[in-house]
Amino acid sequence: MVYREAALTDDDTAALLEFYGGCFGATAGLAGRVLVHRWAVAGGEVHRFAVDGATMPGWRPLGDVDWTWQAEDRDGGLVGEYADESGAWALSGAAWLPPADGEPDDVQLVPPDPTWPDQAATLIAELGAIVPAGLVRRWEHHGSTAVPDLPAKPVLDLLAEVEDEAAARQALVPALCGREVEYWRQDGAATYVGRWRWGGRRRYHLHVAAVGDPIWAGLTFRDRLRADAALRREYAALKADLAATLGADRERYTLAKGEFVARYSA
């Protein structure tokens, strides 16, 4: 098993990228599932990164723990949150390492596709049939695929409103996660990354958050892009430049767009 732990602050992006880059670098050639838990401490959080074996039906953290909740994901592996002598550990990542024939996960922009809104509507219906009834209060299609005439990664971005993300994950992680769907949490929002197959290209990002979370500002940005052709052209040019220079590093590509997105999200 690969196991690493580090105390990090959310605003130290370089340290976060270095830690997780090193963790995933250490998994080269391994099979199995990644599980990440975090515990809040003064000034930041302690991150626990672990990779267990290929089946993992009985995964347990190191040492004696008390489970806050525990469930099986769609592939039968255990997920959950727990407390030990250090503190209360919240699940912040669940993913499977890609198989040997996995596809690259780089940024590839494609021309705008007028069927993206219809694809999003179909996906919302598909996910709505999987998640517990009444859990999601509202669905939105956002991101570049929700904007006509804008080149984008062919990955549908959806935004789902829940009353409380921490409570919702107890239902959503078991319902959605498995080899083809990953779970990652950042601050008060969670992202479920759906792939076409295990280790395949991304199909969708489902962002889950309570109303009032900063992620909802993305709808303001979406609507401004829809209404302003000049802004769409400026954003398309920025994305093309960043994809050419940072396309192999999805996280840094996304971060590099942040200032522009924030400017038009207020």
Secondary structure as UniProt FT lines:
FT   STRAND          2..8
FT   TURN            10..11
FT   HELIX           13..25
FT   TURN            26..29
FT   STRAND          33..41
FT   TURN            42..43
FT   STRAND          44..51
FT   TURN            57..58
FT   STRAND          66..72
FT   TURN            74..75
FT   STRAND          78..83
FT   STRAND          88..96
FT   TURN            100..101
FT   TURN            114..115
FT   HELIX           116..128
FT   TURN            129..130
FT   TURN            133..134
FT   STRAND          138..142
FT   HELIX           144..146
FT   TURN            148..149
FT   STRAND          156..162
FT   HELIX           165..176
FT   TURN            179..180
FT   STRAND          181..186
FT   TURN            187..188
FT   STRAND          189..195
FT   TURN            198..199
FT   STRAND          202..210
FT   TURN            211..212
FT   HELIX           214..217
FT   HELIX           218..227
FT   HELIX           229..246
FT   TURN            247..248
FT   HELIX           250..263
FT   TURN            264..265
//
